[in-house]
Amino acid sequence: MSTTTIVRMNGYNTTAEEKINLNWPERYISIAAGVKLGFSGLRHLFKSPFTSLLKLGAGGYLMNRGITGHCELYSQMGKDTTEPVNINIRYSFTVTKPRSAVYSFWRKLDNLPLFMSHLESVDVLDNERSHWVLKLPAGVANVSWDAQIVMDVPGEFIGWSSLPGSIIDNAGKVRFRDTPDGGTLIDLLITYQPPAGGIGASVAHILNPVFKNMVDTDVQNFRQYMDMADLEEVVIIV
């Protein structure tokens, strides 16, 4: 996304493409800070002219930054806060059960709510597609989406991704490896993408600790569940 700025120079109009590289929360903050500095400068213009002129200049810069959505300093740094931000959560942990049994348990996706406390349900639609329902905190509402298995190596690896149009773009992959004592080492990566555009970076900043705490709890629940469960019985539960 870009805005076209008209510049008058020596009687001629020229155009310069300025890429919008500020998200909306940052633009609002810039405008608010600019207005505050501007009013402060005007109030004390005759009492402290030098300081007031500095405030007016800084206020004007911040207001222009917020209104246009363009920051030249960010351009020089290659920074763009309007771009989608991924929340990546990685975990490696071990369980005492053998790899084949742990893989089989995880591959039956409707088992996941047994230890993922933030999931209301996972309904398996066919061998690849499933419908997920997420419980939001404090019972505010439920959010659902459809996902698809994108890679499946029996006994070793499962990868999944939400389908286009999902309210929360997300994906994950889990790898299973043997440990010397007959248990299983699990490498887990879960990726969420908050809404893109203006609020993406700000939402990511808020959601990152929330999702991390959720996954922390899920990992601990999974380890405890594996230690207590008879997997041969659990896997065939319908």
VOMAR-756120 format. One record per residue (C-alpha): chain; residue in one letter; x, y, z negated. Coordinates in nm, 4 decimals. Layout:
N
<atom><ch>A</ch><aa>a</aa><c1>X</c1><c2>Y</c2><c3>Z</c3></atom>
...
REM end
This chain:
238
<atom><ch>A</ch><aa>m</aa><c1>0.0000</c1><c2>0.0000</c2><c3>0.0000</c3></atom>
<atom><ch>A</ch><aa>s</aa><c1>0.1329</c1><c2>0.3446</c2><c3>0.0829</c3></atom>
<atom><ch>A</ch><aa>t</aa><c1>0.0332</c1><c2>0.7082</c2><c3>0.0865</c3></atom>
<atom><ch>A</ch><aa>t</aa><c1>0.1287</c1><c2>0.9634</c2><c3>0.3478</c3></atom>
<atom><ch>A</ch><aa>t</aa><c1>0.2712</c1><c2>1.2878</c2><c3>0.2127</c3></atom>
<atom><ch>A</ch><aa>i</aa><c1>0.2522</c1><c2>1.5982</c2><c3>0.4332</c3></atom>
<atom><ch>A</ch><aa>v</aa><c1>0.5613</c1><c2>1.8150</c2><c3>0.4010</c3></atom>
<atom><ch>A</ch><aa>r</aa><c1>0.5740</c1><c2>2.1674</c2><c3>0.5513</c3></atom>
<atom><ch>A</ch><aa>m</aa><c1>0.9229</c1><c2>2.2624</c2><c3>0.6593</c3></atom>
<atom><ch>A</ch><aa>n</aa><c1>1.0146</c1><c2>2.5686</c2><c3>0.8674</c3></atom>
<atom><ch>A</ch><aa>g</aa><c1>0.6602</c1><c2>2.5974</c2><c3>0.9955</c3></atom>
<atom><ch>A</ch><aa>y</aa><c1>0.6335</c1><c2>2.2324</c2><c3>1.0987</c3></atom>
<atom><ch>A</ch><aa>n</aa><c1>0.4424</c1><c2>1.9464</c2><c3>0.9378</c3></atom>
<atom><ch>A</ch><aa>t</aa><c1>0.6354</c1><c2>1.6268</c2><c3>0.8798</c3></atom>
<atom><ch>A</ch><aa>t</aa><c1>0.5125</c1><c2>1.3030</c2><c3>0.7266</c3></atom>
<atom><ch>A</ch><aa>a</aa><c1>0.6970</c1><c2>1.0753</c2><c3>0.4902</c3></atom>
<atom><ch>A</ch><aa>e</aa><c1>0.5785</c1><c2>0.7340</c2><c3>0.3842</c3></atom>
<atom><ch>A</ch><aa>e</aa><c1>0.5893</c1><c2>0.6972</c2><c3>0.0071</c3></atom>
<atom><ch>A</ch><aa>k</aa><c1>0.5181</c1><c2>0.3488</c2><c3>-0.1156</c3></atom>
<atom><ch>A</ch><aa>i</aa><c1>0.2939</c1><c2>0.3207</c2><c3>-0.4199</c3></atom>
<atom><ch>A</ch><aa>n</aa><c1>0.5117</c1><c2>0.1442</c2><c3>-0.6759</c3></atom>
<atom><ch>A</ch><aa>l</aa><c1>0.3320</c1><c2>0.2252</c2><c3>-1.0043</c3></atom>
<atom><ch>A</ch><aa>n</aa><c1>0.0464</c1><c2>0.0232</c2><c3>-1.1486</c3></atom>
<atom><ch>A</ch><aa>w</aa><c1>-0.2673</c1><c2>0.2008</c2><c3>-1.2667</c3></atom>
<atom><ch>A</ch><aa>p</aa><c1>-0.1989</c1><c2>0.1896</c2><c3>-1.6437</c3></atom>
<atom><ch>A</ch><aa>e</aa><c1>0.1413</c1><c2>0.3490</c2><c3>-1.5868</c3></atom>
<atom><ch>A</ch><aa>r</aa><c1>-0.0137</c1><c2>0.6116</c2><c3>-1.3585</c3></atom>
<atom><ch>A</ch><aa>y</aa><c1>-0.2755</c1><c2>0.6990</c2><c3>-1.6212</c3></atom>
<atom><ch>A</ch><aa>i</aa><c1>-0.0050</c1><c2>0.7343</c2><c3>-1.8866</c3></atom>
<atom><ch>A</ch><aa>s</aa><c1>0.2020</c1><c2>0.9585</c2><c3>-1.6578</c3></atom>
<atom><ch>A</ch><aa>i</aa><c1>-0.0957</c1><c2>1.1841</c2><c3>-1.5852</c3></atom>
<atom><ch>A</ch><aa>a</aa><c1>-0.1937</c1><c2>1.2070</c2><c3>-1.9525</c3></atom>
<atom><ch>A</ch><aa>a</aa><c1>0.1634</c1><c2>1.2857</c2><c3>-2.0591</c3></atom>
<atom><ch>A</ch><aa>g</aa><c1>0.1965</c1><c2>1.5409</c2><c3>-1.7795</c3></atom>
<atom><ch>A</ch><aa>v</aa><c1>-0.1239</c1><c2>1.7198</c2><c3>-1.8798</c3></atom>
<atom><ch>A</ch><aa>k</aa><c1>-0.0163</c1><c2>1.7276</c2><c3>-2.2440</c3></atom>
<atom><ch>A</ch><aa>l</aa><c1>0.3260</c1><c2>1.8715</c2><c3>-2.1595</c3></atom>
<atom><ch>A</ch><aa>g</aa><c1>0.1703</c1><c2>2.1223</c2><c3>-1.9209</c3></atom>
<atom><ch>A</ch><aa>f</aa><c1>-0.0745</c1><c2>2.2573</c2><c3>-2.1786</c3></atom>
<atom><ch>A</ch><aa>s</aa><c1>0.2008</c1><c2>2.2718</c2><c3>-2.4392</c3></atom>
<atom><ch>A</ch><aa>g</aa><c1>0.4189</c1><c2>2.4705</c2><c3>-2.1995</c3></atom>
<atom><ch>A</ch><aa>l</aa><c1>0.1393</c1><c2>2.7157</c2><c3>-2.1190</c3></atom>
<atom><ch>A</ch><aa>r</aa><c1>0.0539</c1><c2>2.7735</c2><c3>-2.4853</c3></atom>
<atom><ch>A</ch><aa>h</aa><c1>0.4092</c1><c2>2.8730</c2><c3>-2.5736</c3></atom>
<atom><ch>A</ch><aa>l</aa><c1>0.5086</c1><c2>3.0343</c2><c3>-2.2446</c3></atom>
<atom><ch>A</ch><aa>f</aa><c1>0.5709</c1><c2>3.3813</c2><c3>-2.3918</c3></atom>
<atom><ch>A</ch><aa>k</aa><c1>0.6974</c1><c2>3.2617</c2><c3>-2.7283</c3></atom>
<atom><ch>A</ch><aa>s</aa><c1>0.9556</c1><c2>3.0145</c2><c3>-2.5933</c3></atom>
<atom><ch>A</ch><aa>p</aa><c1>0.9800</c1><c2>3.0748</c2><c3>-2.2183</c3></atom>
<atom><ch>A</ch><aa>f</aa><c1>1.2802</c1><c2>2.8505</c2><c3>-2.1496</c3></atom>
<atom><ch>A</ch><aa>t</aa><c1>1.1399</c1><c2>2.5492</c2><c3>-2.3372</c3></atom>
<atom><ch>A</ch><aa>s</aa><c1>0.7956</c1><c2>2.6117</c2><c3>-2.1905</c3></atom>
<atom><ch>A</ch><aa>l</aa><c1>0.9311</c1><c2>2.6147</c2><c3>-1.8351</c3></atom>
<atom><ch>A</ch><aa>l</aa><c1>1.1045</c1><c2>2.2829</c2><c3>-1.9002</c3></atom>
<atom><ch>A</ch><aa>k</aa><c1>0.7772</c1><c2>2.1374</c2><c3>-2.0296</c3></atom>
<atom><ch>A</ch><aa>l</aa><c1>0.5860</c1><c2>2.2705</c2><c3>-1.7296</c3></atom>
<atom><ch>A</ch><aa>g</aa><c1>0.8416</c1><c2>2.1207</c2><c3>-1.4923</c3></atom>
<atom><ch>A</ch><aa>a</aa><c1>0.8391</c1><c2>1.7830</c2><c3>-1.6667</c3></atom>
<atom><ch>A</ch><aa>g</aa><c1>0.4606</c1><c2>1.7888</c2><c3>-1.6895</c3></atom>
<atom><ch>A</ch><aa>g</aa><c1>0.4278</c1><c2>1.8654</c2><c3>-1.3204</c3></atom>
<atom><ch>A</ch><aa>y</aa><c1>0.6635</c1><c2>1.5815</c2><c3>-1.2325</c3></atom>
<atom><ch>A</ch><aa>l</aa><c1>0.4704</c1><c2>1.3318</c2><c3>-1.4470</c3></atom>
<atom><ch>A</ch><aa>m</aa><c1>0.1351</c1><c2>1.4425</c2><c3>-1.3059</c3></atom>
<atom><ch>A</ch><aa>n</aa><c1>0.2648</c1><c2>1.4108</c2><c3>-0.9493</c3></atom>
<atom><ch>A</ch><aa>r</aa><c1>0.4079</c1><c2>1.0683</c2><c3>-1.0360</c3></atom>
<atom><ch>A</ch><aa>g</aa><c1>0.0729</c1><c2>0.9521</c2><c3>-1.1697</c3></atom>
<atom><ch>A</ch><aa>i</aa><c1>-0.1437</c1><c2>1.1031</c2><c3>-0.8954</c3></atom>
<atom><ch>A</ch><aa>t</aa><c1>0.0662</c1><c2>0.9751</c2><c3>-0.6040</c3></atom>
<atom><ch>A</ch><aa>g</aa><c1>0.1557</c1><c2>0.6433</c2><c3>-0.7670</c3></atom>
<atom><ch>A</ch><aa>h</aa><c1>0.5122</c1><c2>0.6843</c2><c3>-0.6431</c3></atom>
<atom><ch>A</ch><aa>c</aa><c1>0.8273</c1><c2>0.6989</c2><c3>-0.8554</c3></atom>
<atom><ch>A</ch><aa>e</aa><c1>1.1483</c1><c2>0.7773</c2><c3>-0.6705</c3></atom>
<atom><ch>A</ch><aa>l</aa><c1>1.3606</c1><c2>0.6373</c2><c3>-0.9539</c3></atom>
<atom><ch>A</ch><aa>y</aa><c1>1.1756</c1><c2>0.3055</c2><c3>-0.9284</c3></atom>
<atom><ch>A</ch><aa>s</aa><c1>1.2344</c1><c2>0.3110</c2><c3>-0.5524</c3></atom>
<atom><ch>A</ch><aa>q</aa><c1>1.6078</c1><c2>0.3492</c2><c3>-0.6075</c3></atom>
<atom><ch>A</ch><aa>m</aa><c1>1.6004</c1><c2>0.0618</c2><c3>-0.8592</c3></atom>
<atom><ch>A</ch><aa>g</aa><c1>1.3887</c1><c2>-0.1585</c2><c3>-0.6318</c3></atom>
<atom><ch>A</ch><aa>k</aa><c1>1.1208</c1><c2>-0.1804</c2><c3>-0.9012</c3></atom>
<atom><ch>A</ch><aa>d</aa><c1>0.7510</c1><c2>-0.2148</c2><c3>-0.8184</c3></atom>
<atom><ch>A</ch><aa>t</aa><c1>0.5003</c1><c2>-0.2614</c2><c3>-1.1015</c3></atom>
<atom><ch>A</ch><aa>t</aa><c1>0.2073</c1><c2>-0.3167</c2><c3>-0.8618</c3></atom>
<atom><ch>A</ch><aa>e</aa><c1>0.3378</c1><c2>-0.6548</c2><c3>-0.7483</c3></atom>
<atom><ch>A</ch><aa>p</aa><c1>0.1814</c1><c2>-0.9701</c2><c3>-0.8960</c3></atom>
<atom><ch>A</ch><aa>v</aa><c1>0.3633</c1><c2>-1.0984</c2><c3>-1.2021</c3></atom>
<atom><ch>A</ch><aa>n</aa><c1>0.3879</c1><c2>-1.4670</c2><c3>-1.2819</c3></atom>
<atom><ch>A</ch><aa>i</aa><c1>0.3797</c1><c2>-1.5944</c2><c3>-1.6376</c3></atom>
<atom><ch>A</ch><aa>n</aa><c1>0.6100</c1><c2>-1.8975</c2><c3>-1.6459</c3></atom>
<atom><ch>A</ch><aa>i</aa><c1>0.6122</c1><c2>-2.1207</c2><c3>-1.9521</c3></atom>
<atom><ch>A</ch><aa>r</aa><c1>0.8691</c1><c2>-2.4014</c2><c3>-1.9641</c3></atom>
<atom><ch>A</ch><aa>y</aa><c1>0.9022</c1><c2>-2.6820</c2><c3>-2.2146</c3></atom>
<atom><ch>A</ch><aa>s</aa><c1>1.1158</c1><c2>-2.9918</c2><c3>-2.2559</c3></atom>
<atom><ch>A</ch><aa>f</aa><c1>1.0268</c1><c2>-3.2368</c2><c3>-2.5294</c3></atom>
<atom><ch>A</ch><aa>t</aa><c1>1.0289</c1><c2>-3.6086</c2><c3>-2.6055</c3></atom>
<atom><ch>A</ch><aa>v</aa><c1>0.7652</c1><c2>-3.8572</c2><c3>-2.7160</c3></atom>
<atom><ch>A</ch><aa>t</aa><c1>0.8130</c1><c2>-4.2105</c2><c3>-2.8417</c3></atom>
<atom><ch>A</ch><aa>k</aa><c1>0.5919</c1><c2>-4.3838</c2><c3>-2.5833</c3></atom>
<atom><ch>A</ch><aa>p</aa><c1>0.7351</c1><c2>-4.5388</c2><c3>-2.2610</c3></atom>
<atom><ch>A</ch><aa>r</aa><c1>0.7399</c1><c2>-4.3336</c2><c3>-1.9425</c3></atom>
<atom><ch>A</ch><aa>s</aa><c1>0.4869</c1><c2>-4.5390</c2><c3>-1.7440</c3></atom>
<atom><ch>A</ch><aa>a</aa><c1>0.2258</c1><c2>-4.5136</c2><c3>-2.0201</c3></atom>
<atom><ch>A</ch><aa>v</aa><c1>0.2773</c1><c2>-4.1388</c2><c3>-2.0691</c3></atom>
<atom><ch>A</ch><aa>y</aa><c1>0.2515</c1><c2>-4.0757</c2><c3>-1.6950</c3></atom>
<atom><ch>A</ch><aa>s</aa><c1>-0.0701</c1><c2>-4.2807</c2><c3>-1.6701</c3></atom>
<atom><ch>A</ch><aa>f</aa><c1>-0.2233</c1><c2>-4.0902</c2><c3>-1.9602</c3></atom>
<atom><ch>A</ch><aa>w</aa><c1>-0.1395</c1><c2>-3.7503</c2><c3>-1.8088</c3></atom>
<atom><ch>A</ch><aa>r</aa><c1>-0.2442</c1><c2>-3.8503</c2><c3>-1.4566</c3></atom>
<atom><ch>A</ch><aa>k</aa><c1>-0.5956</c1><c2>-3.9155</c2><c3>-1.5844</c3></atom>
<atom><ch>A</ch><aa>l</aa><c1>-0.6640</c1><c2>-3.5431</c2><c3>-1.6031</c3></atom>
<atom><ch>A</ch><aa>d</aa><c1>-0.9812</c1><c2>-3.5687</c2><c3>-1.8089</c3></atom>
<atom><ch>A</ch><aa>n</aa><c1>-0.7558</c1><c2>-3.6851</c2><c3>-2.0951</c3></atom>
<atom><ch>A</ch><aa>l</aa><c1>-0.5927</c1><c2>-3.3397</c2><c3>-2.1132</c3></atom>
<atom><ch>A</ch><aa>p</aa><c1>-0.8619</c1><c2>-3.1726</c2><c3>-2.3316</c3></atom>
<atom><ch>A</ch><aa>l</aa><c1>-0.7881</c1><c2>-3.4391</c2><c3>-2.5959</c3></atom>
<atom><ch>A</ch><aa>f</aa><c1>-0.4766</c1><c2>-3.2422</c2><c3>-2.6896</c3></atom>
<atom><ch>A</ch><aa>m</aa><c1>-0.5077</c1><c2>-2.9112</c2><c3>-2.4996</c3></atom>
<atom><ch>A</ch><aa>s</aa><c1>-0.7237</c1><c2>-2.7159</c2><c3>-2.7422</c3></atom>
<atom><ch>A</ch><aa>h</aa><c1>-0.7851</c1><c2>-2.4305</c2><c3>-2.4961</c3></atom>
<atom><ch>A</ch><aa>l</aa><c1>-0.9508</c1><c2>-2.6634</c2><c3>-2.2443</c3></atom>
<atom><ch>A</ch><aa>e</aa><c1>-1.3225</c1><c2>-2.7258</c2><c3>-2.2777</c3></atom>
<atom><ch>A</ch><aa>s</aa><c1>-1.3166</c1><c2>-2.9969</c2><c3>-2.0119</c3></atom>
<atom><ch>A</ch><aa>v</aa><c1>-1.1505</c1><c2>-3.1299</c2><c3>-1.6980</c3></atom>
<atom><ch>A</ch><aa>d</aa><c1>-1.3856</c1><c2>-3.3102</c2><c3>-1.4611</c3></atom>
<atom><ch>A</ch><aa>v</aa><c1>-1.2185</c1><c2>-3.5306</c2><c3>-1.2007</c3></atom>
<atom><ch>A</ch><aa>l</aa><c1>-1.3936</c1><c2>-3.4762</c2><c3>-0.8660</c3></atom>
<atom><ch>A</ch><aa>d</aa><c1>-1.1865</c1><c2>-3.7180</c2><c3>-0.6591</c3></atom>
<atom><ch>A</ch><aa>n</aa><c1>-0.8327</c1><c2>-3.8553</c2><c3>-0.6488</c3></atom>
<atom><ch>A</ch><aa>e</aa><c1>-0.6859</c1><c2>-3.5073</c2><c3>-0.5925</c3></atom>
<atom><ch>A</ch><aa>r</aa><c1>-0.9399</c1><c2>-3.2400</c2><c3>-0.6940</c3></atom>
<atom><ch>A</ch><aa>s</aa><c1>-1.0642</c1><c2>-3.1536</c2><c3>-1.0415</c3></atom>
<atom><ch>A</ch><aa>h</aa><c1>-1.2743</c1><c2>-2.8867</c2><c3>-1.2147</c3></atom>
<atom><ch>A</ch><aa>w</aa><c1>-1.1209</c1><c2>-2.7146</c2><c3>-1.5199</c3></atom>
<atom><ch>A</ch><aa>v</aa><c1>-1.3059</c1><c2>-2.5158</c2><c3>-1.7881</c3></atom>
<atom><ch>A</ch><aa>l</aa><c1>-1.1005</c1><c2>-2.2889</c2><c3>-2.0155</c3></atom>
<atom><ch>A</ch><aa>k</aa><c1>-1.2233</c1><c2>-2.1811</c2><c3>-2.3597</c3></atom>
<atom><ch>A</ch><aa>l</aa><c1>-1.1470</c1><c2>-1.8161</c2><c3>-2.4326</c3></atom>
<atom><ch>A</ch><aa>p</aa><c1>-1.0676</c1><c2>-1.7050</c2><c3>-2.7905</c3></atom>
<atom><ch>A</ch><aa>a</aa><c1>-1.3507</c1><c2>-1.6266</c2><c3>-3.0326</c3></atom>
<atom><ch>A</ch><aa>g</aa><c1>-1.6043</c1><c2>-1.7969</c2><c3>-2.8075</c3></atom>
<atom><ch>A</ch><aa>v</aa><c1>-1.6231</c1><c2>-1.4939</c2><c3>-2.5779</c3></atom>
<atom><ch>A</ch><aa>a</aa><c1>-1.6877</c1><c2>-1.6960</c2><c3>-2.2630</c3></atom>
<atom><ch>A</ch><aa>n</aa><c1>-1.5661</c1><c2>-1.9877</c2><c3>-2.0577</c3></atom>
<atom><ch>A</ch><aa>v</aa><c1>-1.3626</c1><c2>-1.9527</c2><c3>-1.7396</c3></atom>
<atom><ch>A</ch><aa>s</aa><c1>-1.3547</c1><c2>-2.2290</c2><c3>-1.4807</c3></atom>
<atom><ch>A</ch><aa>w</aa><c1>-1.1685</c1><c2>-2.3087</c2><c3>-1.1607</c3></atom>
<atom><ch>A</ch><aa>d</aa><c1>-1.0965</c1><c2>-2.5966</c2><c3>-0.9254</c3></atom>
<atom><ch>A</ch><aa>a</aa><c1>-0.7488</c1><c2>-2.7440</c2><c3>-0.8941</c3></atom>
<atom><ch>A</ch><aa>q</aa><c1>-0.5771</c1><c2>-2.9947</c2><c3>-0.6717</c3></atom>
<atom><ch>A</ch><aa>i</aa><c1>-0.2936</c1><c2>-3.2417</c2><c3>-0.7196</c3></atom>
<atom><ch>A</ch><aa>v</aa><c1>-0.0271</c1><c2>-3.1213</c2><c3>-0.4751</c3></atom>
<atom><ch>A</ch><aa>m</aa><c1>0.2391</c1><c2>-3.3813</c2><c3>-0.5530</c3></atom>
<atom><ch>A</ch><aa>d</aa><c1>0.2220</c1><c2>-3.7163</c2><c3>-0.7256</c3></atom>
<atom><ch>A</ch><aa>v</aa><c1>0.5145</c1><c2>-3.9540</c2><c3>-0.7697</c3></atom>
<atom><ch>A</ch><aa>p</aa><c1>0.3793</c1><c2>-4.2434</c2><c3>-0.9784</c3></atom>
<atom><ch>A</ch><aa>g</aa><c1>0.5596</c1><c2>-4.2771</c2><c3>-1.3078</c3></atom>
<atom><ch>A</ch><aa>e</aa><c1>0.7788</c1><c2>-3.9724</c2><c3>-1.2444</c3></atom>
<atom><ch>A</ch><aa>f</aa><c1>0.6122</c1><c2>-3.6466</c2><c3>-1.1437</c3></atom>
<atom><ch>A</ch><aa>i</aa><c1>0.2755</c1><c2>-3.4664</c2><c3>-1.1201</c3></atom>
<atom><ch>A</ch><aa>g</aa><c1>0.2236</c1><c2>-3.1228</c2><c3>-0.9650</c3></atom>
<atom><ch>A</ch><aa>w</aa><c1>-0.1047</c1><c2>-2.9328</c2><c3>-0.9468</c3></atom>
<atom><ch>A</ch><aa>s</aa><c1>-0.2324</c1><c2>-2.5936</c2><c3>-0.8355</c3></atom>
<atom><ch>A</ch><aa>s</aa><c1>-0.5576</c1><c2>-2.3996</c2><c3>-0.8545</c3></atom>
<atom><ch>A</ch><aa>l</aa><c1>-0.7508</c1><c2>-2.3727</c2><c3>-0.5299</c3></atom>
<atom><ch>A</ch><aa>p</aa><c1>-0.7897</c1><c2>-2.0396</c2><c3>-0.3443</c3></atom>
<atom><ch>A</ch><aa>g</aa><c1>-1.0499</c1><c2>-1.8102</c2><c3>-0.4972</c3></atom>
<atom><ch>A</ch><aa>s</aa><c1>-0.9870</c1><c2>-1.9200</c2><c3>-0.8558</c3></atom>
<atom><ch>A</ch><aa>i</aa><c1>-1.0404</c1><c2>-1.6505</c2><c3>-1.1181</c3></atom>
<atom><ch>A</ch><aa>i</aa><c1>-0.7016</c1><c2>-1.7422</c2><c3>-1.2702</c3></atom>
<atom><ch>A</ch><aa>d</aa><c1>-0.4323</c1><c2>-1.8460</c2><c3>-1.0237</c3></atom>
<atom><ch>A</ch><aa>n</aa><c1>-0.2302</c1><c2>-2.1160</c2><c3>-1.1941</c3></atom>
<atom><ch>A</ch><aa>a</aa><c1>-0.0095</c1><c2>-2.4115</c2><c3>-1.1213</c3></atom>
<atom><ch>A</ch><aa>g</aa><c1>0.1920</c1><c2>-2.6642</c2><c3>-1.3126</c3></atom>
<atom><ch>A</ch><aa>k</aa><c1>0.4270</c1><c2>-2.9542</c2><c3>-1.2843</c3></atom>
<atom><ch>A</ch><aa>v</aa><c1>0.5381</c1><c2>-3.2200</c2><c3>-1.5270</c3></atom>
<atom><ch>A</ch><aa>r</aa><c1>0.8295</c1><c2>-3.4594</c2><c3>-1.4865</c3></atom>
<atom><ch>A</ch><aa>f</aa><c1>0.8742</c1><c2>-3.7802</c2><c3>-1.6862</c3></atom>
<atom><ch>A</ch><aa>r</aa><c1>1.2141</c1><c2>-3.9379</c2><c3>-1.7569</c3></atom>
<atom><ch>A</ch><aa>d</aa><c1>1.3300</c1><c2>-4.2282</c2><c3>-1.9708</c3></atom>
<atom><ch>A</ch><aa>t</aa><c1>1.5198</c1><c2>-4.1668</c2><c3>-2.2931</c3></atom>
<atom><ch>A</ch><aa>p</aa><c1>1.7861</c1><c2>-4.4098</c2><c3>-2.4213</c3></atom>
<atom><ch>A</ch><aa>d</aa><c1>1.5614</c1><c2>-4.5241</c2><c3>-2.7070</c3></atom>
<atom><ch>A</ch><aa>g</aa><c1>1.2720</c1><c2>-4.6220</c2><c3>-2.4788</c3></atom>
<atom><ch>A</ch><aa>g</aa><c1>1.0745</c1><c2>-4.3004</c2><c3>-2.5157</c3></atom>
<atom><ch>A</ch><aa>t</aa><c1>0.9972</c1><c2>-4.0318</c2><c3>-2.2570</c3></atom>
<atom><ch>A</ch><aa>l</aa><c1>1.1512</c1><c2>-3.6917</c2><c3>-2.1896</c3></atom>
<atom><ch>A</ch><aa>i</aa><c1>0.8880</c1><c2>-3.4532</c2><c3>-2.0517</c3></atom>
<atom><ch>A</ch><aa>d</aa><c1>0.9787</c1><c2>-3.1392</c2><c3>-1.8559</c3></atom>
<atom><ch>A</ch><aa>l</aa><c1>0.6737</c1><c2>-2.9146</c2><c3>-1.8277</c3></atom>
<atom><ch>A</ch><aa>l</aa><c1>0.6267</c1><c2>-2.5916</c2><c3>-1.6310</c3></atom>
<atom><ch>A</ch><aa>i</aa><c1>0.2985</c1><c2>-2.3998</c2><c3>-1.6364</c3></atom>
<atom><ch>A</ch><aa>t</aa><c1>0.2552</c1><c2>-2.0843</c2><c3>-1.4285</c3></atom>
<atom><ch>A</ch><aa>y</aa><c1>-0.0280</c1><c2>-1.8335</c2><c3>-1.4577</c3></atom>
<atom><ch>A</ch><aa>q</aa><c1>-0.0755</c1><c2>-1.5297</c2><c3>-1.2375</c3></atom>
<atom><ch>A</ch><aa>p</aa><c1>-0.2857</c1><c2>-1.2496</c2><c3>-1.3894</c3></atom>
<atom><ch>A</ch><aa>p</aa><c1>-0.4909</c1><c2>-1.0180</c2><c3>-1.1663</c3></atom>
<atom><ch>A</ch><aa>a</aa><c1>-0.2739</c1><c2>-0.8579</c2><c3>-0.9002</c3></atom>
<atom><ch>A</ch><aa>g</aa><c1>-0.2412</c1><c2>-0.4945</c2><c3>-0.8123</c3></atom>
<atom><ch>A</ch><aa>g</aa><c1>-0.2696</c1><c2>-0.2107</c2><c3>-1.0597</c3></atom>
<atom><ch>A</ch><aa>i</aa><c1>-0.3051</c1><c2>-0.3993</c2><c3>-1.3854</c3></atom>
<atom><ch>A</ch><aa>g</aa><c1>-0.0955</c1><c2>-0.7071</c2><c3>-1.3098</c3></atom>
<atom><ch>A</ch><aa>a</aa><c1>0.2197</c1><c2>-0.6210</c2><c3>-1.5023</c3></atom>
<atom><ch>A</ch><aa>s</aa><c1>0.0293</c1><c2>-0.4846</c2><c3>-1.8012</c3></atom>
<atom><ch>A</ch><aa>v</aa><c1>-0.1979</c1><c2>-0.7880</c2><c3>-1.8197</c3></atom>
<atom><ch>A</ch><aa>a</aa><c1>0.1042</c1><c2>-1.0169</c2><c3>-1.7961</c3></atom>
<atom><ch>A</ch><aa>h</aa><c1>0.2663</c1><c2>-0.8348</c2><c3>-2.0877</c3></atom>
<atom><ch>A</ch><aa>i</aa><c1>-0.0452</c1><c2>-0.8977</c2><c3>-2.2975</c3></atom>
<atom><ch>A</ch><aa>l</aa><c1>-0.1148</c1><c2>-1.2540</c2><c3>-2.1851</c3></atom>
<atom><ch>A</ch><aa>n</aa><c1>0.2391</c1><c2>-1.3900</c2><c3>-2.2005</c3></atom>
<atom><ch>A</ch><aa>p</aa><c1>0.2485</c1><c2>-1.4396</c2><c3>-2.5808</c3></atom>
<atom><ch>A</ch><aa>v</aa><c1>-0.1137</c1><c2>-1.5593</c2><c3>-2.5782</c3></atom>
<atom><ch>A</ch><aa>f</aa><c1>-0.0468</c1><c2>-1.8328</c2><c3>-2.3229</c3></atom>
<atom><ch>A</ch><aa>k</aa><c1>0.2839</c1><c2>-1.9223</c2><c3>-2.4866</c3></atom>
<atom><ch>A</ch><aa>n</aa><c1>0.1140</c1><c2>-1.9714</c2><c3>-2.8234</c3></atom>
<atom><ch>A</ch><aa>m</aa><c1>-0.1522</c1><c2>-2.1852</c2><c3>-2.6567</c3></atom>
<atom><ch>A</ch><aa>v</aa><c1>0.1100</c1><c2>-2.4063</c2><c3>-2.4919</c3></atom>
<atom><ch>A</ch><aa>d</aa><c1>0.3089</c1><c2>-2.4241</c2><c3>-2.8182</c3></atom>
<atom><ch>A</ch><aa>t</aa><c1>0.0008</c1><c2>-2.5660</c2><c3>-2.9873</c3></atom>
<atom><ch>A</ch><aa>d</aa><c1>-0.0741</c1><c2>-2.8015</c2><c3>-2.6981</c3></atom>
<atom><ch>A</ch><aa>v</aa><c1>0.2788</c1><c2>-2.9444</c2><c3>-2.6998</c3></atom>
<atom><ch>A</ch><aa>q</aa><c1>0.2640</c1><c2>-3.0127</c2><c3>-3.0727</c3></atom>
<atom><ch>A</ch><aa>n</aa><c1>-0.0813</c1><c2>-3.1685</c2><c3>-3.0354</c3></atom>
<atom><ch>A</ch><aa>f</aa><c1>0.0419</c1><c2>-3.3867</c2><c3>-2.7494</c3></atom>
<atom><ch>A</ch><aa>r</aa><c1>0.3424</c1><c2>-3.5144</c2><c3>-2.9444</c3></atom>
<atom><ch>A</ch><aa>q</aa><c1>0.1243</c1><c2>-3.6002</c2><c3>-3.2436</c3></atom>
<atom><ch>A</ch><aa>y</aa><c1>-0.1355</c1><c2>-3.7620</c2><c3>-3.0187</c3></atom>
<atom><ch>A</ch><aa>m</aa><c1>0.1265</c1><c2>-3.9764</c2><c3>-2.8475</c3></atom>
<atom><ch>A</ch><aa>d</aa><c1>0.2665</c1><c2>-4.0916</c2><c3>-3.1807</c3></atom>
<atom><ch>A</ch><aa>m</aa><c1>-0.0767</c1><c2>-4.2012</c2><c3>-3.3036</c3></atom>
<atom><ch>A</ch><aa>a</aa><c1>-0.2526</c1><c2>-4.3158</c2><c3>-2.9867</c3></atom>
<atom><ch>A</ch><aa>d</aa><c1>-0.2827</c1><c2>-4.6614</c2><c3>-2.8420</c3></atom>
<atom><ch>A</ch><aa>l</aa><c1>-0.2276</c1><c2>-4.5527</c2><c3>-2.4828</c3></atom>
<atom><ch>A</ch><aa>e</aa><c1>-0.3630</c1><c2>-4.8690</c2><c3>-2.3258</c3></atom>
<atom><ch>A</ch><aa>e</aa><c1>-0.6975</c1><c2>-4.7939</c2><c3>-2.4885</c3></atom>
<atom><ch>A</ch><aa>v</aa><c1>-0.6876</c1><c2>-4.4189</c2><c3>-2.4294</c3></atom>
<atom><ch>A</ch><aa>v</aa><c1>-0.6158</c1><c2>-4.4440</c2><c3>-2.0575</c3></atom>
<atom><ch>A</ch><aa>i</aa><c1>-0.9305</c1><c2>-4.6428</c2><c3>-1.9837</c3></atom>
<atom><ch>A</ch><aa>i</aa><c1>-1.1629</c1><c2>-4.4088</c2><c3>-2.1762</c3></atom>
<atom><ch>A</ch><aa>v</aa><c1>-1.4295</c1><c2>-4.2664</c2><c3>-1.9430</c3></atom>
REM end
